[in-house]
Amino acid sequence: MPSIAGDITGTLTLQNAEADTVEIDLSGVGLPVIHNYVTFNSERLAFGGGYNQSSTQTFNLHNDLTNIAQVKMYIKLRCPSGGCDEWDVYANVKVRDVASGEMYELGRYITPYWNDNSQLERGFEFDVTDFKSLLTGSAELRIRTECWNDRGYEVTVDFDYIEGTPDYPYSAVSRLIAYDDWSSSGVPYGVAHNMDLDKSFTVPSNAESIHLRTIISGWGHATPNDTDGRPCAEWCYRTHDIKINGSNMFQHNLAPLGCASNPVNNQDPGNWQPDRAGWCPGMVVPPRIDNLSSIVAGNTLNFEYDYEDWVSDGLNGNAFYATSTFVIVKSNTPITKPNVVE
């Protein structure tokens, strides 16, 4: 059995005094050891009929993270006997950060119209290695789907802890902004609001890797439409900026993802094929990763999430951007969470 993961080659030599030596080239693939933990198991989420849109429970997860290189999360949706919700709805999974008491968004997805995601063998896949320091031992998790009928979904969430050499043995994560509980709890777009999008955070002095992780998706059909007929914020393509110390440092381009090519394509008669701005029905909302130089270790940085300018005329409802941003630090020595100042 291979002792390491990945492509492996070797030579087998057969020797006998009465025959020629024979050498046989060998090759194979060493598969990593994976520890799987099932948390929510066919948990019914719905609205009405005795069901709730969310469920919060505590689970025992992997204890020793020393040789865990990656953590994957999978979300499997099944239709109840009466069928699935006919709408594409906002949904996510969160974990509680014990130190702050806050719930951190691990991943977000939009449910398919009319159906589940059984076309994907394990459902939706998320890389949640950034939250490895929270996904250990006793962990409190919350799942939520924004269903508004009593059909909803049966939701299963499981985690793979994949053995290997981590890029850094120590990591920590802090929350910068979190307007992400549901679609319309996001930041209002095109109107005045009082949501706090400016933070300061201090990077630990021993940080060797620092990055930001953002999930953003727009909701609403607010007008005026763009010149291509797209209302905001579900449909209008936008580019938003992350400012560091007052300067534009990163851009988030909410562009089409190719909804019509989604492998979860059993969503008829739902309107699943037209491209939204940075998300699709029946698909994971992609996290956006922005790397900061290790030169900022030990410094305090000013962060601002700056949405592209646009003004709503107030004639067709409201627009929202559900947004979460975290700062993740890694090191070869034990490291503390970045200190965030409101």
Rosetta blueprint (number, residue, H / E / L):
1 M L
2 P L
3 S L
4 I L
5 A L
6 G E
7 D E
8 I E
9 T E
10 G E
11 T E
12 L E
13 T E
14 L E
15 Q E
16 N E
17 A L
18 E L
19 A E
20 D E
21 T E
22 V E
23 E E
24 I E
25 D E
26 L E
27 S E
28 G E
29 V E
30 G E
31 L L
32 P L
33 V L
34 I E
35 H E
36 N E
37 Y E
38 V E
39 T L
40 F L
41 N L
42 S L
43 E E
44 R E
45 L E
46 A L
47 F L
48 G E
49 G L
50 G L
51 Y E
52 N L
53 Q L
54 S E
55 S E
56 T E
57 Q E
58 T E
59 F E
60 N E
61 L L
62 H L
63 N L
64 D L
65 L L
66 T L
67 N L
68 I E
69 A E
70 Q E
71 V E
72 K E
73 M E
74 Y E
75 I E
76 K E
77 L E
78 R E
79 C L
80 P L
81 S L
82 G L
83 G L
84 C L
85 D L
86 E L
87 W L
88 D L
89 V L
90 Y E
91 A E
92 N E
93 V E
94 K E
95 V E
96 R E
97 D L
98 V L
99 A L
100 S L
101 G L
102 E L
103 M E
104 Y E
105 E E
106 L E
107 G E
108 R E
109 Y E
110 I E
111 T L
112 P L
113 Y L
114 W L
115 N L
116 D L
117 N L
118 S L
119 Q L
120 L L
121 E L
122 R L
123 G L
124 F E
125 E E
126 F E
127 D E
128 V L
129 T H
130 D H
131 F H
132 K L
133 S L
134 L L
135 L L
136 T L
137 G L
138 S E
139 A E
140 E E
141 L E
142 R E
143 I E
144 R E
145 T E
146 E L
147 C L
148 W L
149 N L
150 D L
151 R L
152 G L
153 Y E
154 E E
155 V E
156 T E
157 V E
158 D E
159 F E
160 D E
161 Y E
162 I E
163 E E
164 G L
165 T L
166 P L
167 D L
168 Y L
169 P L
170 Y E
171 S E
172 A E
173 V E
174 S E
175 R E
176 L E
177 I E
178 A E
179 Y E
180 D L
181 D L
182 W L
183 S H
184 S H
185 S H
186 G L
187 V E
188 P E
189 Y L
190 G L
191 V L
192 A L
193 H L
194 N L
195 M L
196 D L
197 L L
198 D E
199 K E
200 S E
201 F E
202 T E
203 V L
204 P L
205 S L
206 N L
207 A L
208 E L
209 S E
210 I E
211 H E
212 L E
213 R E
214 T E
215 I E
216 I E
217 S E
218 G E
219 W E
220 G L
221 H E
222 A E
223 T L
224 P L
225 N L
226 D L
227 T L
228 D L
229 G L
230 R L
231 P L
232 C E
233 A E
234 E L
235 W L
236 C L
237 Y L
238 R E
239 T E
240 H E
241 D E
242 I E
243 K E
244 I E
245 N L
246 G L
247 S E
248 N E
249 M E
250 F E
251 Q E
252 H E
253 N E
254 L E
255 A L
256 P L
257 L L
258 G L
259 C H
260 A H
261 S H
262 N L
263 P L
264 V L
265 N L
266 N L
267 Q L
268 D L
269 P L
270 G L
271 N L
272 W L
273 Q L
274 P L
275 D L
276 R L
277 A L
278 G L
279 W L
280 C L
281 P L
282 G L
283 M E
284 V E
285 V L
286 P L
287 P L
288 R E
289 I E
290 D E
291 N E
292 L E
293 S L
294 S H
295 I H
296 V H
297 A L
298 G L
299 N L
300 T E
301 L E
302 N E
303 F E
304 E E
305 Y E
306 D E
307 Y L
308 E L
309 D L
310 W L
311 V L
312 S L
313 D L
314 G L
315 L L
316 N L
317 G L
318 N L
319 A L
320 F E
321 Y E
322 A E
323 T E
324 S E
325 T E
326 F E
327 V E
328 I E
329 V E
330 K E
331 S E
332 N L
333 T L
334 P L
335 I L
336 T L
337 K L
338 P L
339 N E
340 V E
341 V E
342 E L
